[in-house]
């Protein structure tokens, strides 16, 4: 809206003052002084000085008494303009990112040049949006916007109608809808989320690479903030997070994981090295059904973020405002929750934290190898410290729920591997996630083997006891 009200009055002002200046210069150039019957040139520079002084006074007059009243009057008039009649304004596309479920366009607000992002809602590129994963429904998108606003206050400005421009590297945008609901949105119209762009230097993966967030104190802060976030989550509907849902997700993940392995390499030994993980997950699901059900009964299924990764988290540093009198503490901002499939966000909080844990393992491990002299294995210690601190904050029994944590961390590693490989065109990252998946799959297998040995030993003792009693 400000794009129009700012440009129109200022354009009129510039035209008027320019006309005055041109007239003044013309008068100066044409003035001559007649003395003793001869024409003498006037002091042009002196007259120009007077004209420019008058120009400045005129400019200040328009700014003080006309420009801002016209701006605010226009603003309140445009508030009443229906969305249908609001003009389509071209926004330059400075950069864009295409990922599995998202198309992000980087542009700027016209009146103050503030960097913003546009995320088209109805984005549905079949090349990257697998229908098994992505389900575009308006109610999911609106609910996702509400969730994002809770945990990223001040970032999500609203939604606006958008459409392609005939000009290259441009996109047309209409009036911003700050509080959207289904009654304000029309069928057949493409909408985009309008977001304030955050500084990349504060994104968690960037802070890890820049050695700004790789200390024990950093892991403590992150664990506390995620725990605080999880304590504020709403309980899921009864039909979410059930055993049937977990089983159906496992089947989808297995199919895409096996497809990922085939695309990464034709080396059969490499494929077999990781393919066993798929069958291990089925075995783990069947073995730990009672634990899954207990988590469901105890209401640990929440409306979670669903995509807690380092690339979706920002850590804003402590800062001072209002002349240094107001302190803004360090804070965690979580962006881009799952808003395309409720089965992927109505999950156990252990599943949600598992995603961030394996992502930390992958990114910190990669940073250690490239830029640090630290010993191998320290990255796992940092990530595991983060997880342990989170569990303490949530008062979770690590010993009891460790099998489910290893299940979820293996599952999330599989997901990140096939998403990176099949959809994001990042096969190197896919291989790194495969390594993380292998690590947790081996731990999960050990837990399963220990459980079977314990069960066998118990059964044997029971059989011996029964024989003796006979």
DRENMIKE-849093 format. One record per atom (N, C-alpha, C): x negated, y negated, z negated. Coordinates in steps of 0.001 Angstrom, whole numbers, plus 500000, padded with zeros to 6 digits. Each point is the difference from the previous one (the first is absolute). Example, Ala and Ser with C-alpha at 12.3 -4.5 7.8 and 13.67 -1.06 7.14 Angstrom:
486810505690492200
500890498810500000
499100498800500000
500350498950500720
499180498810499940
500770498910499270
This chain:
499177501198500000
500823498802500000
499139498747500000
498964500023499168
499109498838499940
499251499783501301
499939501038500839
499282499869501256
500595498898500862
501322499800499910
500660498978500815
499968498661499301
500388500004498717
500148498718499303
498662499295499821
498913500739500022
498700499357499876
499569499386501333
500245500694501101
499471499560501285
500809498879500626
501336500013499867
500830499004500685
499746498566499525
500094499677498701
499775498622499561
498578499524500269
499040500880499802
498612499597500214
499744499704501473
500614500765500885
499839499744501430
500554498628500369
501185499661499470
500596498682500257
499099498903499465
499457500199498800
499120499018499387
498765499744500858
499386501050500484
498804499842500817
500291499272501303
501145500297500600
500371499325501252
500170498503499775
500720499628498929
500266498580499733
498704499242499727
499159500561499135
498765499284499657
499049499918501186
500007501034500835
499149499961501198
500461498904500951
501326499831500137
500537498930500851
499546498636499491
500087499819498674
499552498730499425
498518499756500291
499202501028499891
498576499850500244
499709499644501456
500679500673500921
499800499727501420
500389498566500336
501133499541499454
500434498620500252
498970499018499471
499470500276498799
499007499108499413
498742499912500845
499550501148500465
498794500009500829
500232499265501320
501204500213500568
500325499316501264
500023498486499805
500594499561498888
500039498560499725
498588499448499849
499174500741499281
498639499547499778
499234499855501319
500165501000500852
499284499989501266
500448498876500918
501264499556499835
500540498996500920
499883498569499468
499610499842498713
499932498648499409
498757499270500506
500168498796500288
498858499140500339
500253498614499432
498953499286499743
500101498655499428
499589498993501067
500858499080500213
499733498972501015
499434498765499304
498811499597500344
499381498813499407
499279499207501100
500325498671500032
499402499124501004
500227500518501414
501177500656500183
500357500463501336
499306501282500399
499241500625499078
499311501255500316
500541501133499112
500006501215500550
500445501186499234
498818500590499234
500166500126498681
498955500601499177
500531501308499401
499232501039499996
500465501286499435
500237499882498495
501074500655499517
500312499990498563
499073500959499255
499990499836498676
499219500926499176
500795501309499848
499786500896500952
500809501226500059
499814500845498742
498783500078499508
499744500853498838
500715499496498754
500060498662499846
500708499441498858
501483500296500086
500538499863501212
501426500263500174
500320501485499812
499088500868500487
500205501441499810
500030500349498512
499163499337499223
499982500254498566
501336499667499374
500600498875500438
501313499623499481
501072501005500437
499908500433501262
500990500961500512
499904501319499237
498790500494499785
499845501262499282
500478499885498561
499788498845499389
500496499784498640
501521500059499980
500609499349500997
501454500074500101
500474501420500259
499227500746500798
500334501396500301
500032500836498732
498990499794499140
499947500745498739
501192499662499119
500376498720499927
501157499604499189
501279500647500521
500155500018501311
501190500635500596
500020501493499682
498829500638500125
499914501435499723
500373500293498548
499458499228499072
500311500202498589
501469499765499706
500584499026500699
501422499723499804
500837501213500393
499698500565501159
500773501161500455
499817501189499065
498769500211499549
499746501148499114
500732499841498677
499941498772499438
500562499773498664
501514499926499999
500570499364501013
501438499711499939
500853500820500964
499391500611501009
500829500705500982
499688501481500122
498716500373500017
499650501386500326
500580500997499015
499680499857498717
500438500996499033
501509500009499771
500683498828499982
501467500081499947
500588500767501172
499443499771501200
500500500727501172
499715501492499864
498818500330499486
499652501413499829
500980500692499056
500228499409498840
500874500639499020
501457500012500467
500421498951500691
501351499994500549
500157501111501026
499001500130500861
500049501059501014
499994501375499349
499224500131498918
499921501284499301
501370500433499477
500700499074499346
501304500351499435
501051500203501091
499844499308501119
500914500238501120
499789501402500562
498701500388500152
499700501308500577
500370501150499062
500122499708498705
500466501036499073
501396500486500377
500777499114500596
501377500334500349
500120500590501398
498902500039500740
500056500536501358
500090501515499939
501009500616500615
500098501466499994
498783500626500673
499679501215499571
498835500677500566
500088500140501511
501216500180500501
500177500226501429
499542498804500816
500204498770499466
499651498786500732
498594499501499689
499337500677499086
498666499538499623
499035500278501151
499134499067500334
499122500185501160
498973501100499788
499603500626501100
498949501017499963
498657499305500215
499159500097499001
498717499312500065
498881500994500291
499090499649500902
498888500913500322
498905499943498935
499566501173499567
498918500103499033
498828500726500658
498801499459499873
498841500655500621
499628501284499253
499668501031500737
499533501254499405
498481499936499919
499484499728498802
498554499880499813
499324501365499926
500728500968499444
499460501360499885
501172500921499713
499815501287500158
501063500961499699
499400501343499647
500759500763499199
499582501329499567
501150500964500273
499686501114500620
500985501038500283
499613501243499231
500862500439499072
499718501194499208
501164500974500133
499990501013499157
500974501083500101
501443499508499974
500303499134499063
501383499572499808
500176498501500136
498935499276500317
500060498552499897
499318499321501177
500585498877500396
499371499089500950
499902498657499287
498777499530499744
499777498756499275
499454498956500961
500657498831500039
499581498895500854
499517498866499103
498805499526500256
499437498897499219
500194498689500769
500621499031499334
500272498714500629
499942498923498915
500542498803500303
499971498900499044
501329499262500001
500343499445498837
501166499119499909
499638498687500695
500945499468500756
499692498866500857
499733498715499231
500742499761498935
499913498687499371
498779499833499101
499517501086499387
498845499871499109
498860500942500396
500188500740501095
498967500899500513
499613501095499009
500888500300499050
499737501082499057
500028501332500732
499029500863499718
499964501306500641
501131500873499466
500738500615500912
501086500900499632
499911501262500846
500740501016499571
500089501256500742
501450500249500375
500208500529501177
501322500460500432
499931501512500173
500935500704499341
500070501452500131
501354500377500581
500067500244501320
501292500387500596
500597501211499308
501250499860499596
500678501070499270
500344501184500884
500569499713501161
500498501074500859
498912500599500865
498753499776499602
498880500573500732
500149501514500052
499968500565501215
500204501436500138
499261500517501222
498699499888499983
499166500491501072
499836501502499836
500491500781500931
499967501451499871
498576500547499990
499054499188500503
498615500447499997
499445500114498583
500526499198499099
499474500018498629
501067500282498954
501265499920500365
501079500222499026
500609501379500209
499527500976499231
500540501346500082
501386500026499357
501029500477500723
501350500017499416
500116500880498761
499055500915499802
500007500808498781
499617499158498788
499265498925500264
499516499156498906
500792498720499846
500369499383501119
500569498652499986
501475500031500359
500812499405499132
501443499866500241
500386498551499772
500291499290501100
500295498571499901
501482499774499711
500281499526498784
501367499633499638
499963498696499230
500975499122500279
499987498671499407
500017500060498476
500730500938499431
500079500076498537
498652500363499392
499214500841500692
498667500330499508
499098498772500029
500085499234501085
499145498832500169
500309498923498965
501282499757499753
500389498986499018
499593500416498594
500166501286499694
499602500490498681
498488499922499841
499274500266501086
498549499889499954
499538498572499779
500704499030500619
499673498594499804
500193499599498540
501087500449499407
500254499693498582
498905500586499109
499571501232500314
498931500638499216
498703499217500150
499656499643501233
498753499266500242
499985498657499277
501138499331499958
500055498707499323
499791500126498497
500371501135499436
499796500202498565
498519500085499660
499223500669500861
498612500273499667
499009499183500832
500523499076500809
499149499045500711
500733498663500051
500243499393498827
500783498757499967
499317498880500778
500810499274500766
499497498871500757
499402500343501347
499930501283500333
499383500415501272
501050500173501089
501115500614499669
501036500292500999
500966498827500070
499915499219501078
500777498770500129
501432500258500463
500245501085500715
501324500314500507
499899500725501328
501075499939500789
499988500597501331
500479498954501006
499666500221501263
500406499075501055
500197500776501295
500986499584500828
500158500627501315
498784499714500877
499544501001500721
498852499840500897
500306500656501337
499306499558501023
500092500617501323
498737499676500782
499677500829500987
498778499749500778
500101498691500776
498849499399500217
499922498780500795
499493500332501404
500428499208500972
499496500182501362
498544499593500113
499554499161499068
498607499569500002
499139501034499276
498812500253500507
499130500988499344
499556499524498620
499805500974499098
499527499737498640
500906499028499251
501317500109500252
500981499190499291
501158500902499567
500665499586498924
501221500668499569
500988498927499573
501278500176500344
501034499014499687
500654500354498665
500183498981499164
500581500217498675
501078498978499729
501095500461499370
501087499099499619
499913499666498514
501104499558499456
500082499500498634
499700501096498973
499240499623498969
499663500922498922
501218500251499119
500281501268499721
501071500395499076
499324500434498708
500084499160498970
499252500256498774
500592501119499158
501317500132499990
500662501030499214
500868500852500920
499403500903500762
500771500775500976
500844501087499345
501144500257500583
500800501174499676
500699500422501287
500716501107499953
500576500555501228
501025499060500631
500651499147499200
500985499071500556
499348498885500817
498715499707499714
499296498927500697
499215500496501213
499918501302500155
499221500586501090
500933500610501030
499711499770501267
500872500440501079
499392501188500743
500880500872500473
499565501121500822
499482499490501341
499008500679500524
499453499617501290
498974498892499946
499720499486498802
498999498939499838
498775500584499303
498837499701500520
498760500463499382
499554499004498932
499672500533498837
499564499158498884
498569500366499612
499330499024499387
498642500230499507
499884499465498582
499269500724499168
499638499485498688
499030498835500184
500223498935499259
499081498862500021
499276499985498660
498676500120500046
499200500143498794
498877498966499980
499670499567498822
498804499179499827
498784500898500149
499050499565500796
498801500805500202
499029499798498845
499595501117499419
499046499952498898
498574500087500541
499069499506499224
498602500011500433
499457501424500005
499399500380501134
499479501358500148
498937500329498961
499266498984499543
498914500255499051
500498500558498672
501303499826499705
500554500504498747
500673501368500160
500034500523501212
500585501329500203
499090501036499362
500582501013499374
499234500914499161
498907500725500779
500280500474501205
498963500704500750
498834499077500332
500297498719500278
498933499043500278
499177499700498750
500675499922498862
499272499748498759
499082501161499642
500427501216500329
499136501158499758
498764499940500900
500217499698501280
498871499913500929
499050498872499636
500536498923499454
499168498849499634
499457500096498580
500129501188499381
499457500286498677
500604499103498914
501237499576500208
500671499129499038
500941500766499072
500236501299500299
500995500724499205
499576501468499884
498853500227499393
499483501371499870
499441500245498599
500604499356499014
499547500156498624
501096500670499161
499608500499498844
500943500637499086
501108499024499609
499624498748499707
500997498992499615
501003499764501124
499545500089501244
500899499829501137
501015501134500064
499533501228499762
500907501149500019
501025499900498862
499554499479498850
500929499814498882
501104499010500375
499595498886500581
500991498997500396
500992500581500999
499491500694501014
500877500561501029
500961501023499404
499488500869499127
500849501021499379
501096499358499147
499647498969499232
500997499315499166
501090499367500857
499598499352501088
500976499309500838
500935500972500706
499471501110500483
500853500993500665
500931500642498970
499498500272498807
500850500549498939
501111499024499646
499672498705499896
501015498986499719
501048499973501117
499554500154501213
500901500047501145
500933501211499909
499441501166499686
500797501222499936
501014499964498856
499668499313498928
500939499902498875
501224499148500352
499890499193501036
501116499139500418
500867500631501084
499633501195500450
500707500616501125
501383500508499585
500897500039500981
501353500508499780
500052501505500232
500871500669499268
500216501429500227
500615500225501377
499643501118500608
500514500332501329
501373500655499902
500771499972501103
501262500752500017
499749501483499792
501027500724499577
499832501408499651
499615500879501180
500309499564501214
499688500823501170
498590499759500526
499203499204499308
498628499719500433
499005500700499080
498892500446500583
498945500625499217
500306501406499539
500929500653500636
500380501364499628
498981501000500564
500116501258499572
499129501048500529
500170500146501507
501232499867500469
500254500119501443
499296498885500772
500007498784499432
499323498878500647
498496500225500054
499419500464498895
498561500271499959
499629501064501030
500832501026500109
499747501082500951
500067499506501447
501000499168500303
500151499508501386
498838499073500370
499547499183499056
498843499135500270
498740500836500222
499863501064499222
498836500864500158
499970500610501393
501143500407500505
500054500596501335
499582498998501072
500491498761499895
499611498951500955
498501499727499912
499488499894498782
498579499703499810
499108501116500535
500430501231499829
499217501127500521
499920499951501514
501121499746500657
500013499954501466
499075498914500528
500111498801499428
499189498889500484
498540500161499619
499725500630498862
498622500247499583
499320500964500975
500696501051500385
499430500963500950
499809499364501376
500923499114500388
499851499263501254
498779499079499937
499789499407498852
498847499123499790
498690500762500184
499904501191499423
498777500798500118
499708500346501455
501046500344500751
499812500353501405
499533498807500822
500446498795499620
499623498806500758
498584499535499649
499587500246498764
498673499548499580
498886500773500692
500195501300500188
498926500824500551
500551501280500622
499194500577500869
500305501314500566
499168501089499326
499190499606499053
499148500938499271
500862500838499058
500146501285500322
500910500855499242
499548500178498560
498678500031499792
499505500165498629
500349498784499145
499953498788500609
500367498779499272
501488500018499657
500812500444500943
501448500068499770
500320500984498880
499365501175500040
500267501012498982
499515499562498616
498950499170499992
499468499499498738
501033499189499234
500925499357500752
501004499146499361
501429500557500100
500221500923500927
501362500472500232
500583500744498803
499150500632499213
500492500751498849
500700499103498988
499693498688500056
500635499060499072
501513500032500183
500433500162501230
501437500002500301
500715501142499278
499467501195500078
500635501148499327
499833499908498481
498886499381499546
499814499815498562
501101499134499410
500427498974500735
501037499103499499
501332500731499824
500295500935500897
501232500796499853
499916500858498740
498848500604499801
499785500823498798
500143499153498734
499441498790500015
500077499131498826
501433499555499741
500725499692501061
501395499580499828
500814501111499335
499834501227500468
500753501116499431
499587500275498557
498716499822499700
499499500295498653
500473498971498978
500049498733500432
500284498922499042
501412499423500143
500904500793500503
501392499535500140
500573499531498661
499698500707498928
500551499628498694
499479498635499548
498726499713500281
499452498702499632
500636498877500820
500187500239501290
500681499003500843
501408499718499462
500702501093499647
501359499841499498
500020499276498665
499025500256499154
499940499325498704
499793498497500178
499143499613500933
499799498569500276
501299499356500463
500763500739500807
501282499480500490
500988499822498847
500095501005499148
500957499963498879
499633498885499027
498706499730499808
499554498985499050
499972498599500610
500581499853501181
500186498687500653
498680499308500350
499075500773500525
498753499415500488
500078499667501495
501132500278500617
500186499640501404
500498498554500033
499212499120500583
500303498573500025
499980499469501436
500537498777500120
499839499299501280
498591499389499966
499033500741500534
498601499593499942
499618499183501232
498783499491499985
499476499287501160
499901500937501187
499446501183499790
499948501008501047
498778499949500890
499286498879499994
498819499871500861
498921499192499271
499736500388498770
499011499299499172
498596500324500518
499501499170500876
498659500172500553
499218498706499831
498695500096500093
499160498827499805
500273498917501034
500482500384501181
500285499011501038
501325499280499781
500783500456499030
501278499357499691
499980499256498668
498845499946499363
499898499368498684
499023498830500058
500401498906499377
499151498816499879
499737499725498526
498770499657499671
499631499618498645
499630498525500030
500928499152499572
499704498572499975
499245499662498717
498898499261500101
499184499709498809
500663498985499081
499483499918498820
500459498987499050
499711498608500560
500942499100499855
499800498643500526
500770499010499129
499652498736500185
500627498929499234
500701499042500958
501141499497499582
500752499051500790
500380498785499186
500611499030500651
500445498756499371
498872499351499215
498943499645500762
498839499305499438
499298500808498902
500052501338500165
499296500864499061
500723500260498701
501254499517499889
500735500160498739
500790501304499948
500390500520501169
500817501210500038
499171501167500503
499973501070499234
499188501154500333
500864501075500661
499551500481501156
500657501115500684
499104501220499863
500422501020499260
499131501159499764
499836500838501265
499001500845499969
499799500969501081
501261500849500145
500397500271501234
501240500764500185
499905500929501202
500800501066499932
500107500977501078
501234499677500835
499839499969501323
501110499777500926
500114501235500888
501165500629499995
500228501207500804
500913499654501176
499501500192501212
500756499695501212
500427501285500709
500957499834500905
500353501031500999
500379501340499388
501001499986499135
500521501265499494
500677500766501135
500258501277499769
500715500817500983
501440499497500105
500401499617501219
501372499527500226
500615500674501214
499504501209500315
500452500672501221
500484501429499773
499816500522498789
500478501351499708
500063500161498484
501196500094499426
500119500055498527
499329501212499378
499835501073500758
499345501183499439
498525499756499695
499425498967500602
498590499706499796
499768498939498924
501052499424499462
499813499014498921
500772500367498735
501015500831500096
500674500512498799
499260501273499599
498928499809499257
499063501087499710
499576499952498536
499277501026499595
499412500056498661
498918498919499900
499927499351498862
498955498990499814
498603500619500113
499882501301499690
498711500676500187
499617500050501467
500992500159500853
499744499995501438
499541498624500464
500605498963499443
499652498629500383
498560499671499604
499617500377498781
498644499688499528
498975500889500693
500416501179500449
499075500897500701
499503499365501299
500880499286500693
499604499338501250
498878499003499760
500144499170498980
498983498992499734
498701500648499518
500112501073499238
498799500665499493
499149500558501136
500610500701500938
499199500585501097
499507498907500947
500738498910500106
499532498899500847
498780499327499376
500024499854498680
498824499467499311
498801500923500184
500236501301499903
498916500952500203
499380499832501384
500844499894501009
499499499893501363
499228498707500219
500572498867499583
499368498711500264
498747499793499153
500059500348498711
498834499817499153
498878500939500431
500347501228500368
499003500951500470
499304499484501247
500769499467500921
499431499471501240
499095498805499718
500425499133499062
499181498837499651
498697500433499348
500059500981499097
498794500471499328
498969500503501007
500477500726501002
499077500575500981
499374498935500891
500764498954500314
499535498997500954
499176498895499344
500402499565498807
499424498777499456
499371500145498611
500175501128499365
499571500092498602
498951501085499817
499207499845498947
498996501002499658
500488500941498902
501289499932499692
500529500838498926
499993501468500429
500017500878499028
499935501421500271
501345500519500493
499918501060500796
501222500616500523
500830500566498842
501274499796500070
500900500473498954
500488498905499087
499288498858499987
500420498905499133
501324499399500461
500265500072501316
501264499455500501
501181500786499454
499809501331499843
501066500817499435
500209499649498540
498915499693499312
500118499624498591
500799498714499849
499766499021500876
500761498752499936
501476500243500264
500305500755501055
501394500275500349
500687500816498909
499287500994499458
500586500813498943
500169499202498711
499093499063499753
500159499119498838
501261499150500173
500206499488501214
501215499236500283
501237500839499711
500006501241500492
501155500875499807
500217500306498521
498923500313499281
500126500323498576
500523498811499203
499523498804500345
500450498799499286
501477499740500291
500409500225501243
501420499837500359
500868500973499199
499600501264499951
500782501007499281
500116499646498523
498924499440499434
500041499570498609
500995498859499814
499995499053500931
500933498878499915
501449500470500120
500220501028500816
501366500524500209
500378501073498983
499062500350499127
500208501044498984
500393501327500650
499300500333501079
500200501265500696
499000501031499466
500428501257499941
499153501100499547
499178500506501177
498725499598500038
499148500362501135
499852501512500135
499821500697498877
499832501447500057
501214500706500565
501177499565499587
501229500652500446
500283499742501469
499786498741500439
500391499620501364
498850500042500992
498845500473499580
498852500036500912
500266500813501269
500679501154499919
500291500732501247
500816499173501000
500981499239499516
500794499181500918
499158498853500549
499128499441499177
499128498931500490
499106500506501126
499418501186499841
499153500551501058
500827500332501242
501223500455499794
500895500251501149
500246498701500747
500367498960499273
500326498733500654
498771499351500639
498839500124499355
498803499403500591
499586500740501264
500199501303500027
499744500754501235
500997499591501078
501262499895499606
501042499599500953
499719498615500585
499675499025499154
499762498638500477
498759499937500895
498987500799499705
498814500044500858
500357500555501373
500839501013500034
500470500550501275
500753498942500802
500876499258499321
500798498971500668
499100498916500582
499067499504499187
499094498947500476
499141500493501158
499635501282499967
499187500560501083
500774500019501311
501243500490499971
500722500085501291
500524498644500456
500313499099499078
500420498661500422
498830499262500663
498824500080499386
498819499339500570
499651500573501372
500154501308500152
499584500660501237
501038499896501104
501249500314499682
501038500100501027
500591498658500403
500089499044499065
500755498780500254
499163498718499941
499035499943499089
499222498771499852
498734499985500850
499723501114500673
498813500112500865
498718499701499217
499911500610498818
498819499844499147
499498501399499605
499470500733500970
499586501388499706
498897500103498954
499118499000499923
498936500037498992
500607499949498597
500973499106499808
500698499941498711
500747501298499743
500566500587501063
500694501276499849
499091501088499471
498764500050500493
499048501000499525
499602499746498539
499917498737499617
499672499690498601
501113500463499066
501245499781500423
501120500455499174
500053501537499953
499572500648501083
499959501461500003
499029500510498942
498889499299499858
499026500393498982
500597499867498604
500750498922499773
500667499821498707
501041501098499788
500748500320501067
501011501067499913
499351501327499628
498848500280500588
499307501259499719
499570500065498535
499526498879499467
499569499961498599
501140500329499052
501157499387500229
501132500218499093
500678501341500257
499944500484501224
500562501323500293
499211501083499259
498684499836499930
499185500973499261
500331499968498515
500218498817499449
500399499896498591
501367500640499779
500902499768500934
501347500571499898
499943501521500082
499148500515500878
499849501449500118
499457500598498707
499059499325499374
499460500494498721
501082500050498929
500852498976499972
501093499988499025
500970501153500249
500285500256501266
500902501096500349
499388501346499641
498706500162500285
499330501260499675
499970500230498494
499709498945499242
499980500128498533
501377500373499474
501033499418500594
501361500309499556
500332501459500278
499593500504501163
500278501398500340
499229500955499095
498734499631499698
499224500841499080
500642500038498620
500450498853499544
500654499928498698
501287500811499988
500743499901501102
501252500769500092
499718501495500036
498941500392500741
499647501421500094
499557500530498638
499200499199499319
499512500423498679
501151500138499010
500914499047500034
501158500042499103
500876501210500294
500215500267501281
500837501148500399
499354501315499576
498662500073500134
499297501221499618
500110500220498492
499840498943499223
500120500148498557
501402500402499587
500981499420500707
501384500359499685
500267501459500320
499412500500501112
500203501392500397
499334500950499007
498761499608499528
499326500814499008
500783500064498708
500539498863499582
500792499940498779
501237500865500116
500637499967501161
501210500829500189
499667501488499970
498837500352500577
499593501413500022
499730500515498588
499332499150499209
499686500401498625
501268500180499171
500973499151500258
501236500103499216
500751501280500306
499766500559501204
500645501267500347
499327501165499301
